[in-house]
C-alpha cells in the first residue's frame, strides 16, 4: 500500500518518521532560501511548517480512522443480513 506498510511499522513509529522527514524537509528548504537573494532562513518558518506537518498527519489519521469505522459498520450490516437469511 505505502512506504511504511512495506516495513510493517507501528502507528506511533509511522507518526514519528513522518514528522522527522517533514522537519528535515522544512529545514532543508530554509537552508535553500539562504542562497536566494532577498530571502533568508528563519526558525519560525520551520516551526510553522512543523505545525502544518502535524496537522496534516492528524488529519490523515482521523480520515483513516473514520474509514475503518465505516468499513466495520458495513461488514457488520452484511454479516447481520447473512445471519437473518
N, CA, C and O atoms as a CHARMM CRD file, in Angstrom:
* protein
*
  340
    1    1 UNK  N      0.83000  -1.19000   0.00000 PROA 1      0.00000
    2    1 UNK  CA     0.00000   0.00000   0.00000 PROA 1      0.00000
    3    1 UNK  C      0.87300   1.25100   0.00000 PROA 1      0.00000
    4    1 UNK  O      0.78600   2.06300  -0.92100 PROA 1      0.00000
    5    2 UNK  N      1.70400   1.41600   1.01200 PROA 2      0.00000
    6    2 UNK  CA     2.53400   2.60400   1.09400 PROA 2      0.00000
    7    2 UNK  C      3.91800   2.25400   1.59200 PROA 2      0.00000
    8    2 UNK  O      4.21200   1.10200   1.91200 PROA 2      0.00000
    9    3 UNK  N      4.75500   3.26100   1.65000 PROA 3      0.00000
   10    3 UNK  CA     6.13600   3.07500   2.07100 PROA 3      0.00000
   11    3 UNK  C      6.21500   2.45700   3.46000 PROA 3      0.00000
   12    3 UNK  O      6.96800   1.50700   3.67100 PROA 3      0.00000
   13    4 UNK  N      5.45800   2.97700   4.39700 PROA 4      0.00000
   14    4 UNK  CA     5.53100   2.48000   5.76300 PROA 4      0.00000
   15    4 UNK  C      4.90400   1.09700   5.90900 PROA 4      0.00000
   16    4 UNK  O      5.28100   0.34700   6.81000 PROA 4      0.00000
   17    5 UNK  N      3.95800   0.74500   5.04500 PROA 5      0.00000
   18    5 UNK  CA     3.34000  -0.57500   5.10200 PROA 5      0.00000
   19    5 UNK  C      4.34600  -1.65400   4.72500 PROA 5      0.00000
   20    5 UNK  O      4.23800  -2.78900   5.19100 PROA 5      0.00000
   21    6 UNK  N      5.31100  -1.32000   3.89700 PROA 6      0.00000
   22    6 UNK  CA     6.33100  -2.27900   3.47800 PROA 6      0.00000
   23    6 UNK  C      7.12500  -2.79100   4.66700 PROA 6      0.00000
   24    6 UNK  O      7.50000  -3.96300   4.71300 PROA 6      0.00000
   25    7 UNK  N      7.38200  -1.91100   5.63000 PROA 7      0.00000
   26    7 UNK  CA     8.20300  -2.26400   6.77900 PROA 7      0.00000
   27    7 UNK  C      7.39500  -2.63700   8.00900 PROA 7      0.00000
   28    7 UNK  O      7.96400  -2.87100   9.07500 PROA 7      0.00000
   29    8 UNK  N      6.07500  -2.69500   7.87600 PROA 8      0.00000
   30    8 UNK  CA     5.18400  -3.15100   8.94800 PROA 8      0.00000
   31    8 UNK  C      5.45800  -2.42500  10.27300 PROA 8      0.00000
   32    8 UNK  O      5.68300  -3.05800  11.30400 PROA 8      0.00000
   33    9 UNK  N      5.43600  -1.10200  10.22700 PROA 9      0.00000
   34    9 UNK  CA     5.71500  -0.27600  11.40600 PROA 9      0.00000
   35    9 UNK  C      4.45000  -0.05400  12.22900 PROA 9      0.00000
   36    9 UNK  O      3.33800  -0.11800  11.70500 PROA 9      0.00000
   37   10 UNK  N      4.63000   0.20800  13.51800 PROA 10     0.00000
   38   10 UNK  CA     3.51900   0.56500  14.38900 PROA 10     0.00000
   39   10 UNK  C      3.05700   1.97700  14.04100 PROA 10     0.00000
   40   10 UNK  O      3.80300   2.75300  13.44500 PROA 10     0.00000
   41   11 UNK  N      1.82800   2.29900  14.41700 PROA 11     0.00000
   42   11 UNK  CA     1.26100   3.61700  14.10700 PROA 11     0.00000
   43   11 UNK  C      2.10300   4.75600  14.68300 PROA 11     0.00000
   44   11 UNK  O      2.31500   5.76900  14.01600 PROA 11     0.00000
   45   12 UNK  N      2.57800   4.59600  15.90600 PROA 12     0.00000
   46   12 UNK  CA     3.35600   5.66500  16.54500 PROA 12     0.00000
   47   12 UNK  C      4.68300   5.86000  15.81700 PROA 12     0.00000
   48   12 UNK  O      5.17700   6.98300  15.72200 PROA 12     0.00000
   49   13 UNK  N      5.26400   4.77200  15.30200 PROA 13     0.00000
   50   13 UNK  CA     6.50300   4.88100  14.53700 PROA 13     0.00000
   51   13 UNK  C      6.26500   5.60300  13.21600 PROA 13     0.00000
   52   13 UNK  O      7.08700   6.41300  12.78800 PROA 13     0.00000
   53   14 UNK  N      5.14800   5.31000  12.57700 PROA 14     0.00000
   54   14 UNK  CA     4.79700   5.99100  11.33000 PROA 14     0.00000
   55   14 UNK  C      4.66800   7.49200  11.56400 PROA 14     0.00000
   56   14 UNK  O      5.14800   8.29900  10.76700 PROA 14     0.00000
   57   15 UNK  N      4.01500   7.85600  12.66400 PROA 15     0.00000
   58   15 UNK  CA     3.85100   9.26600  13.01000 PROA 15     0.00000
   59   15 UNK  C      5.20900   9.91500  13.23100 PROA 15     0.00000
   60   15 UNK  O      5.47200  11.00200  12.71600 PROA 15     0.00000
   61   16 UNK  N      6.06300   9.25800  13.98900 PROA 16     0.00000
   62   16 UNK  CA     7.39200   9.80500  14.28300 PROA 16     0.00000
   63   16 UNK  C      8.24300   9.97600  13.04000 PROA 16     0.00000
   64   16 UNK  O      8.85200  11.02700  12.84200 PROA 16     0.00000
   65   17 UNK  N      8.29100   8.94600  12.19700 PROA 17     0.00000
   66   17 UNK  CA     9.09300   9.03900  10.97400 PROA 17     0.00000
   67   17 UNK  C      8.55400  10.11200  10.02900 PROA 17     0.00000
   68   17 UNK  O      9.32700  10.84300   9.40900 PROA 17     0.00000
   69   18 UNK  N      7.24100  10.20600   9.92300 PROA 18     0.00000
   70   18 UNK  CA     6.64600  11.23500   9.06300 PROA 18     0.00000
   71   18 UNK  C      7.01900  12.62900   9.56200 PROA 18     0.00000
   72   18 UNK  O      7.35000  13.51400   8.77300 PROA 18     0.00000
   73   19 UNK  N      6.96400  12.80800  10.84900 PROA 19     0.00000
   74   19 UNK  CA     7.30800  14.10100  11.43900 PROA 19     0.00000
   75   19 UNK  C      8.78500  14.42500  11.21400 PROA 19     0.00000
   76   19 UNK  O      9.12600  15.54700  10.83900 PROA 19     0.00000
   77   20 UNK  N      9.64700  13.45800  11.43900 PROA 20     0.00000
   78   20 UNK  CA    11.08200  13.67700  11.25000 PROA 20     0.00000
   79   20 UNK  C     11.39800  14.01800   9.79900 PROA 20     0.00000
   80   20 UNK  O     12.15300  14.95200   9.53100 PROA 20     0.00000
   81   21 UNK  N     10.83000  13.27400   8.87300 PROA 21     0.00000
   82   21 UNK  CA    11.06500  13.53700   7.45100 PROA 21     0.00000
   83   21 UNK  C     10.56500  14.93200   7.08600 PROA 21     0.00000
   84   21 UNK  O     11.22800  15.65800   6.34500 PROA 21     0.00000
   85   22 UNK  N      9.39100  15.30600   7.60800 PROA 22     0.00000
   86   22 UNK  CA     8.83400  16.63100   7.32300 PROA 22     0.00000
   87   22 UNK  C      9.69200  17.75200   7.87500 PROA 22     0.00000
   88   22 UNK  O      9.88900  18.76400   7.20300 PROA 22     0.00000
   89   23 UNK  N     10.20800  17.59300   9.08700 PROA 23     0.00000
   90   23 UNK  CA    11.05100  18.62500   9.70100 PROA 23     0.00000
   91   23 UNK  C     12.37800  18.74300   8.95000 PROA 23     0.00000
   92   23 UNK  O     12.88500  19.84800   8.75700 PROA 23     0.00000
   93   24 UNK  N     12.93800  17.61600   8.53100 PROA 24     0.00000
   94   24 UNK  CA    14.17300  17.65900   7.73500 PROA 24     0.00000
   95   24 UNK  C     13.92500  18.40000   6.42500 PROA 24     0.00000
   96   24 UNK  O     14.74700  19.21100   6.00000 PROA 24     0.00000
   97   25 UNK  N     12.80000  18.12300   5.79300 PROA 25     0.00000
   98   25 UNK  CA    12.48300  18.81400   4.53700 PROA 25     0.00000
   99   25 UNK  C     12.28800  20.31000   4.77600 PROA 25     0.00000
  100   25 UNK  O     12.79700  21.12600   4.00700 PROA 25     0.00000
  101   26 UNK  N     11.56200  20.67900   5.82600 PROA 26     0.00000
  102   26 UNK  CA    11.32900  22.09300   6.13500 PROA 26     0.00000
  103   26 UNK  C     12.65400  22.80100   6.41900 PROA 26     0.00000
  104   26 UNK  O     12.86400  23.93400   5.98600 PROA 26     0.00000
  105   27 UNK  N     13.53500  22.13200   7.14100 PROA 27     0.00000
  106   27 UNK  CA    14.84400  22.71800   7.45100 PROA 27     0.00000
  107   27 UNK  C     15.68100  22.88500   6.19600 PROA 27     0.00000
  108   27 UNK  O     16.33200  23.91300   6.01500 PROA 27     0.00000
  109   28 UNK  N     15.66700  21.88000   5.32700 PROA 28     0.00000
  110   28 UNK  CA    16.45100  21.98100   4.09100 PROA 28     0.00000
  111   28 UNK  C     15.90800  23.09000   3.18500 PROA 28     0.00000
  112   28 UNK  O     16.67000  23.74100   2.47000 PROA 28     0.00000
  113   29 UNK  N     14.60400  23.30100   3.21900 PROA 29     0.00000
  114   29 UNK  CA    14.01200  24.39100   2.44200 PROA 29     0.00000
  115   29 UNK  C     14.49900  25.74700   2.95100 PROA 29     0.00000
  116   29 UNK  O     14.77900  26.64900   2.16100 PROA 29     0.00000
  117   30 UNK  N     14.59700  25.88300   4.26000 PROA 30     0.00000
  118   30 UNK  CA    15.09600  27.14200   4.83300 PROA 30     0.00000
  119   30 UNK  C     16.56900  27.34900   4.49500 PROA 30     0.00000
  120   30 UNK  O     16.98800  28.47500   4.22500 PROA 30     0.00000
  121   31 UNK  N     17.35200  26.28700   4.50600 PROA 31     0.00000
  122   31 UNK  CA    18.76000  26.39500   4.10800 PROA 31     0.00000
  123   31 UNK  C     18.85300  26.82000   2.64100 PROA 31     0.00000
  124   31 UNK  O     19.68100  27.65300   2.27400 PROA 31     0.00000
  125   32 UNK  N     17.99800  26.23800   1.82200 PROA 32     0.00000
  126   32 UNK  CA    17.97200  26.60000   0.39600 PROA 32     0.00000
  127   32 UNK  C     17.64800  28.07900   0.20900 PROA 32     0.00000
  128   32 UNK  O     18.20200  28.72700  -0.67900 PROA 32     0.00000
  129   33 UNK  N     16.76100  28.61400   1.03600 PROA 33     0.00000
  130   33 UNK  CA    16.38000  30.01900   0.91900 PROA 33     0.00000
  131   33 UNK  C     17.54400  30.95700   1.22000 PROA 33     0.00000
  132   33 UNK  O     17.54800  32.10400   0.77200 PROA 33     0.00000
  133   34 UNK  N     18.52700  30.48000   1.97300 PROA 34     0.00000
  134   34 UNK  CA    19.67700  31.34200   2.27600 PROA 34     0.00000
  135   34 UNK  C     20.49700  31.63100   1.02500 PROA 34     0.00000
  136   34 UNK  O     21.27000  32.58900   1.01300 PROA 34     0.00000
  137   35 UNK  N     20.35000  30.83400  -0.01900 PROA 35     0.00000
  138   35 UNK  CA    21.06100  31.04700  -1.27900 PROA 35     0.00000
  139   35 UNK  C     20.25500  31.88200  -2.26900 PROA 35     0.00000
  140   35 UNK  O     20.74500  32.19500  -3.35400 PROA 35     0.00000
  141   36 UNK  N     19.02800  32.24700  -1.91100 PROA 36     0.00000
  142   36 UNK  CA    18.16400  33.03900  -2.77900 PROA 36     0.00000
  143   36 UNK  C     18.25500  34.50000  -2.36400 PROA 36     0.00000
  144   36 UNK  O     18.04300  34.83300  -1.19800 PROA 36     0.00000
  145   37 UNK  N     18.57400  35.38300  -3.32800 PROA 37     0.00000
  146   37 UNK  CA    18.67000  36.81400  -2.98600 PROA 37     0.00000
  147   37 UNK  C     17.35600  37.35400  -2.40500 PROA 37     0.00000
  148   37 UNK  O     16.27300  37.08200  -2.92400 PROA 37     0.00000
  149   38 UNK  N     17.47400  38.10800  -1.33900 PROA 38     0.00000
  150   38 UNK  CA    16.29400  38.71500  -0.71500 PROA 38     0.00000
  151   38 UNK  C     15.56800  37.79700   0.24400 PROA 38     0.00000
  152   38 UNK  O     14.56600  38.20000   0.83500 PROA 38     0.00000
  153   39 UNK  N     16.04000  36.58000   0.41500 PROA 39     0.00000
  154   39 UNK  CA    15.39700  35.62900   1.32300 PROA 39     0.00000
  155   39 UNK  C     16.41400  35.14900   2.33100 PROA 39     0.00000
  156   39 UNK  O     17.61700  35.28800   2.11500 PROA 39     0.00000
  157   40 UNK  N     15.96100  34.60400   3.39400 PROA 40     0.00000
  158   40 UNK  CA    16.86500  34.08700   4.40800 PROA 40     0.00000
  159   40 UNK  C     16.19700  33.00600   5.22300 PROA 40     0.00000
  160   40 UNK  O     14.96900  32.93400   5.26300 PROA 40     0.00000
  161   41 UNK  N     16.97100  32.17100   5.86900 PROA 41     0.00000
  162   41 UNK  CA    16.38900  31.10700   6.68900 PROA 41     0.00000
  163   41 UNK  C     15.83200  31.65900   7.99700 PROA 41     0.00000
  164   41 UNK  O     16.45800  32.49700   8.64500 PROA 41     0.00000
  165   42 UNK  N     14.66200  31.18600   8.37300 PROA 42     0.00000
  166   42 UNK  CA    14.02900  31.60500   9.62400 PROA 42     0.00000
  167   42 UNK  C     13.57000  30.37800  10.40900 PROA 42     0.00000
  168   42 UNK  O     12.92100  29.48500   9.86300 PROA 42     0.00000
  169   43 UNK  N     13.90800  30.34600  11.67400 PROA 43     0.00000
  170   43 UNK  CA    13.46900  29.25100  12.53500 PROA 43     0.00000
  171   43 UNK  C     11.94500  29.23600  12.66100 PROA 43     0.00000
  172   43 UNK  O     11.33600  28.17100  12.75700 PROA 43     0.00000
  173   44 UNK  N     11.34000  30.41400  12.66000 PROA 44     0.00000
  174   44 UNK  CA     9.87300  30.47300  12.77700 PROA 44     0.00000
  175   44 UNK  C      9.19600  29.77900  11.59100 PROA 44     0.00000
  176   44 UNK  O      8.13400  29.18000  11.75500 PROA 44     0.00000
  177   45 UNK  N      9.79600  29.85400  10.40800 PROA 45     0.00000
  178   45 UNK  CA     9.21800  29.15600   9.24800 PROA 45     0.00000
  179   45 UNK  C      9.28100  27.63800   9.43600 PROA 45     0.00000
  180   45 UNK  O      8.35200  26.92300   9.06200 PROA 45     0.00000
  181   46 UNK  N     10.36500  27.15800  10.00700 PROA 46     0.00000
  182   46 UNK  CA    10.47400  25.71900  10.27000 PROA 46     0.00000
  183   46 UNK  C      9.41500  25.30200  11.28800 PROA 46     0.00000
  184   46 UNK  O      8.81000  24.23800  11.14900 PROA 46     0.00000
  185   47 UNK  N      9.18800  26.11500  12.29400 PROA 47     0.00000
  186   47 UNK  CA     8.18100  25.81400  13.31600 PROA 47     0.00000
  187   47 UNK  C      6.78300  25.82700  12.69800 PROA 47     0.00000
  188   47 UNK  O      5.97000  24.95000  12.98800 PROA 47     0.00000
  189   48 UNK  N      6.50200  26.80600  11.85800 PROA 48     0.00000
  190   48 UNK  CA     5.19500  26.87200  11.19200 PROA 48     0.00000
  191   48 UNK  C      5.00200  25.66500  10.28700 PROA 48     0.00000
  192   48 UNK  O      3.92400  25.07000  10.27000 PROA 48     0.00000
  193   49 UNK  N      6.03700  25.29500   9.53300 PROA 49     0.00000
  194   49 UNK  CA     5.95200  24.11300   8.67500 PROA 49     0.00000
  195   49 UNK  C      5.72600  22.85400   9.50100 PROA 49     0.00000
  196   49 UNK  O      4.96100  21.97800   9.09600 PROA 49     0.00000
  197   50 UNK  N      6.37900  22.75200  10.65100 PROA 50     0.00000
  198   50 UNK  CA     6.21500  21.59800  11.53300 PROA 50     0.00000
  199   50 UNK  C      4.78200  21.50800  12.05000 PROA 50     0.00000
  200   50 UNK  O      4.22600  20.41300  12.13900 PROA 50     0.00000
  201   51 UNK  N      4.18900  22.62900  12.38600 PROA 51     0.00000
  202   51 UNK  CA     2.78700  22.62300  12.82600 PROA 51     0.00000
  203   51 UNK  C      1.87800  22.15000  11.68600 PROA 51     0.00000
  204   51 UNK  O      0.92400  21.40600  11.91500 PROA 51     0.00000
  205   52 UNK  N      2.17500  22.57900  10.47700 PROA 52     0.00000
  206   52 UNK  CA     1.40600  22.12600   9.31900 PROA 52     0.00000
  207   52 UNK  C      1.56000  20.62900   9.08500 PROA 52     0.00000
  208   52 UNK  O      0.60100  19.94200   8.73200 PROA 52     0.00000
  209   53 UNK  N      2.77300  20.13500   9.28300 PROA 53     0.00000
  210   53 UNK  CA     3.03000  18.70000   9.14700 PROA 53     0.00000
  211   53 UNK  C      2.21800  17.92400  10.18700 PROA 53     0.00000
  212   53 UNK  O      1.56900  16.93100   9.85900 PROA 53     0.00000
  213   54 UNK  N      2.25800  18.37600  11.42500 PROA 54     0.00000
  214   54 UNK  CA     1.48400  17.71100  12.48800 PROA 54     0.00000
  215   54 UNK  C     -0.01200  17.72900  12.19200 PROA 54     0.00000
  216   54 UNK  O     -0.70000  16.72600  12.37800 PROA 54     0.00000
  217   55 UNK  N     -0.50400  18.86100  11.73600 PROA 55     0.00000
  218   55 UNK  CA    -1.92100  18.96800  11.40300 PROA 55     0.00000
  219   55 UNK  C     -2.27800  18.00300  10.27000 PROA 55     0.00000
  220   55 UNK  O     -3.31100  17.33500  10.31300 PROA 55     0.00000
  221   56 UNK  N     -1.41800  17.94200   9.26500 PROA 56     0.00000
  222   56 UNK  CA    -1.65900  17.02200   8.14900 PROA 56     0.00000
  223   56 UNK  C     -1.66400  15.57400   8.59800 PROA 56     0.00000
  224   56 UNK  O     -2.52700  14.79900   8.18600 PROA 56     0.00000
  225   57 UNK  N     -0.71500  15.20000   9.43500 PROA 57     0.00000
  226   57 UNK  CA    -0.64700  13.83000   9.94500 PROA 57     0.00000
  227   57 UNK  C     -1.90700  13.50200  10.74000 PROA 57     0.00000
  228   57 UNK  O     -2.50600  12.44400  10.54900 PROA 57     0.00000
  229   58 UNK  N     -2.30800  14.40300  11.62300 PROA 58     0.00000
  230   58 UNK  CA    -3.50300  14.16500  12.43700 PROA 58     0.00000
  231   58 UNK  C     -4.76100  14.07700  11.58200 PROA 58     0.00000
  232   58 UNK  O     -5.65200  13.27500  11.86100 PROA 58     0.00000
  233   59 UNK  N     -4.83300  14.89800  10.54700 PROA 59     0.00000
  234   59 UNK  CA    -5.98800  14.86500   9.64800 PROA 59     0.00000
  235   59 UNK  C     -6.06200  13.52900   8.90500 PROA 59     0.00000
  236   59 UNK  O     -7.13800  12.94400   8.78200 PROA 59     0.00000
  237   60 UNK  N     -4.92900  13.05400   8.41600 PROA 60     0.00000
  238   60 UNK  CA    -4.90600  11.76300   7.72600 PROA 60     0.00000
  239   60 UNK  C     -5.27900  10.64000   8.68600 PROA 60     0.00000
  240   60 UNK  O     -6.01500   9.72500   8.31800 PROA 60     0.00000
  241   61 UNK  N     -4.77300  10.70700   9.92000 PROA 61     0.00000
  242   61 UNK  CA    -5.11700   9.69200  10.91200 PROA 61     0.00000
  243   61 UNK  C     -6.61600   9.68300  11.19600 PROA 61     0.00000
  244   61 UNK  O     -7.21500   8.61800  11.34200 PROA 61     0.00000
  245   62 UNK  N     -7.22200  10.86200  11.27500 PROA 62     0.00000
  246   62 UNK  CA    -8.65900  10.96200  11.50100 PROA 62     0.00000
  247   62 UNK  C     -9.44400  10.36600  10.33800 PROA 62     0.00000
  248   62 UNK  O    -10.39300   9.60800  10.54300 PROA 62     0.00000
  249   63 UNK  N     -9.04600  10.70900   9.13000 PROA 63     0.00000
  250   63 UNK  CA    -9.74400  10.18700   7.94400 PROA 63     0.00000
  251   63 UNK  C     -9.63300   8.66600   7.89000 PROA 63     0.00000
  252   63 UNK  O    -10.62200   7.98700   7.61400 PROA 63     0.00000
  253   64 UNK  N     -8.44500   8.12300   8.15000 PROA 64     0.00000
  254   64 UNK  CA    -8.27200   6.67200   8.13300 PROA 64     0.00000
  255   64 UNK  C     -9.09300   5.99500   9.23200 PROA 64     0.00000
  256   64 UNK  O     -9.65200   4.92000   9.01800 PROA 64     0.00000
  257   65 UNK  N     -9.16200   6.62100  10.40000 PROA 65     0.00000
  258   65 UNK  CA    -9.96100   6.07000  11.49800 PROA 65     0.00000
  259   65 UNK  C    -11.44400   6.03900  11.11900 PROA 65     0.00000
  260   65 UNK  O    -12.12800   5.04100  11.34700 PROA 65     0.00000
  261   66 UNK  N    -11.93300   7.13400  10.54200 PROA 66     0.00000
  262   66 UNK  CA   -13.33000   7.17900  10.10600 PROA 66     0.00000
  263   66 UNK  C    -13.60800   6.14900   9.01800 PROA 66     0.00000
  264   66 UNK  O    -14.67700   5.53900   8.99700 PROA 66     0.00000
  265   67 UNK  N    -12.65200   5.95600   8.11900 PROA 67     0.00000
  266   67 UNK  CA   -12.80600   4.96800   7.05700 PROA 67     0.00000
  267   67 UNK  C    -12.91900   3.56400   7.64600 PROA 67     0.00000
  268   67 UNK  O    -13.76300   2.77600   7.21900 PROA 67     0.00000
  269   68 UNK  N    -12.06500   3.24800   8.63100 PROA 68     0.00000
  270   68 UNK  CA   -12.12600   1.93600   9.27500 PROA 68     0.00000
  271   68 UNK  C    -13.45600   1.72900   9.98400 PROA 68     0.00000
  272   68 UNK  O    -14.03100   0.64100   9.93400 PROA 68     0.00000
  273   69 UNK  N    -13.94400   2.77600  10.64500 PROA 69     0.00000
  274   69 UNK  CA   -15.23600   2.68300  11.33000 PROA 69     0.00000
  275   69 UNK  C    -16.34600   2.40600  10.32700 PROA 69     0.00000
  276   69 UNK  O    -17.21900   1.57400  10.57300 PROA 69     0.00000
  277   70 UNK  N    -16.31000   3.10500   9.19600 PROA 70     0.00000
  278   70 UNK  CA   -17.33100   2.90300   8.16600 PROA 70     0.00000
  279   70 UNK  C    -17.24500   1.49500   7.58600 PROA 70     0.00000
  280   70 UNK  O    -18.27400   0.86400   7.34400 PROA 70     0.00000
  281   71 UNK  N    -16.02300   0.99200   7.36100 PROA 71     0.00000
  282   71 UNK  CA   -15.85000  -0.35000   6.82200 PROA 71     0.00000
  283   71 UNK  C    -16.35700  -1.39800   7.81400 PROA 71     0.00000
  284   71 UNK  O    -17.01200  -2.36000   7.41300 PROA 71     0.00000
  285   72 UNK  N    -16.06200  -1.22100   9.10100 PROA 72     0.00000
  286   72 UNK  CA   -16.53700  -2.16000  10.10900 PROA 72     0.00000
  287   72 UNK  C    -18.05800  -2.14900  10.18800 PROA 72     0.00000
  288   72 UNK  O    -18.67500  -3.20500  10.33400 PROA 72     0.00000
  289   73 UNK  N    -18.66500  -0.98400  10.09500 PROA 73     0.00000
  290   73 UNK  CA   -20.11900  -0.88500  10.11300 PROA 73     0.00000
  291   73 UNK  C    -20.73200  -1.58300   8.91700 PROA 73     0.00000
  292   73 UNK  O    -21.76900  -2.23600   9.03200 PROA 73     0.00000
  293   74 UNK  N    -20.09300  -1.44400   7.77400 PROA 74     0.00000
  294   74 UNK  CA   -20.57400  -2.08000   6.54700 PROA 74     0.00000
  295   74 UNK  C    -20.47900  -3.59900   6.66500 PROA 74     0.00000
  296   74 UNK  O    -21.40200  -4.31300   6.27300 PROA 74     0.00000
  297   75 UNK  N    -19.36300  -4.09200   7.20600 PROA 75     0.00000
  298   75 UNK  CA   -19.18800  -5.53600   7.40100 PROA 75     0.00000
  299   75 UNK  C    -20.20200  -6.07700   8.39600 PROA 75     0.00000
  300   75 UNK  O    -20.74900  -7.16200   8.19900 PROA 75     0.00000
  301   76 UNK  N    -20.45800  -5.32500   9.46500 PROA 76     0.00000
  302   76 UNK  CA   -21.43200  -5.76700  10.46500 PROA 76     0.00000
  303   76 UNK  C    -22.82900  -5.86300   9.86200 PROA 76     0.00000
  304   76 UNK  O    -23.56900  -6.80300  10.15200 PROA 76     0.00000
  305   77 UNK  N    -23.19300  -4.89300   9.02400 PROA 77     0.00000
  306   77 UNK  CA   -24.50900  -4.92800   8.37700 PROA 77     0.00000
  307   77 UNK  C    -24.61200  -6.11700   7.43300 PROA 77     0.00000
  308   77 UNK  O    -25.66000  -6.75900   7.36500 PROA 77     0.00000
  309   78 UNK  N    -23.53300  -6.42400   6.69900 PROA 78     0.00000
  310   78 UNK  CA   -23.54500  -7.55200   5.78800 PROA 78     0.00000
  311   78 UNK  C    -23.64900  -8.87200   6.55200 PROA 78     0.00000
  312   78 UNK  O    -24.37800  -9.77400   6.13900 PROA 78     0.00000
  313   79 UNK  N    -22.92500  -8.98400   7.66100 PROA 79     0.00000
  314   79 UNK  CA   -22.96800 -10.20500   8.46900 PROA 79     0.00000
  315   79 UNK  C    -24.34700 -10.39000   9.08700 PROA 79     0.00000
  316   79 UNK  O    -24.83400 -11.51700   9.16900 PROA 79     0.00000
  317   80 UNK  N    -24.98200  -9.31500   9.52200 PROA 80     0.00000
  318   80 UNK  CA   -26.31500  -9.39100  10.09200 PROA 80     0.00000
  319   80 UNK  C    -27.31500  -9.82700   9.04700 PROA 80     0.00000
  320   80 UNK  O    -28.20100 -10.63100   9.34000 PROA 80     0.00000
  321   81 UNK  N    -27.19400  -9.31400   7.82600 PROA 81     0.00000
  322   81 UNK  CA   -28.08900  -9.68900   6.73000 PROA 81     0.00000
  323   81 UNK  C    -27.93400 -11.17400   6.40400 PROA 81     0.00000
  324   81 UNK  O    -28.93100 -11.85600   6.16900 PROA 81     0.00000
  325   82 UNK  N    -26.70100 -11.68500   6.38500 PROA 82     0.00000
  326   82 UNK  CA   -26.45600 -13.09400   6.08800 PROA 82     0.00000
  327   82 UNK  C    -27.04800 -13.97800   7.18000 PROA 82     0.00000
  328   82 UNK  O    -27.61200 -15.03200   6.88400 PROA 82     0.00000
  329   83 UNK  N    -26.92500 -13.56400   8.42800 PROA 83     0.00000
  330   83 UNK  CA   -27.44200 -14.37200   9.54700 PROA 83     0.00000
  331   83 UNK  C    -28.95600 -14.41600   9.54400 PROA 83     0.00000
  332   83 UNK  O    -29.54500 -15.42000   9.94300 PROA 83     0.00000
  333   84 UNK  N    -29.59800 -13.34400   9.09900 PROA 84     0.00000
  334   84 UNK  CA   -31.06300 -13.27900   9.09500 PROA 84     0.00000
  335   84 UNK  C    -31.65800 -14.09100   7.95000 PROA 84     0.00000
  336   84 UNK  O    -32.83300 -14.45300   8.00200 PROA 84     0.00000
  337   85 UNK  N    -30.87700 -14.38000   6.93000 PROA 85     0.00000
  338   85 UNK  CA   -31.42200 -15.12600   5.76300 PROA 85     0.00000
  339   85 UNK  C    -31.35700 -16.58900   5.96500 PROA 85     0.00000
  340   85 UNK  O    -31.76900 -17.35100   5.09100 PROA 85     0.00000
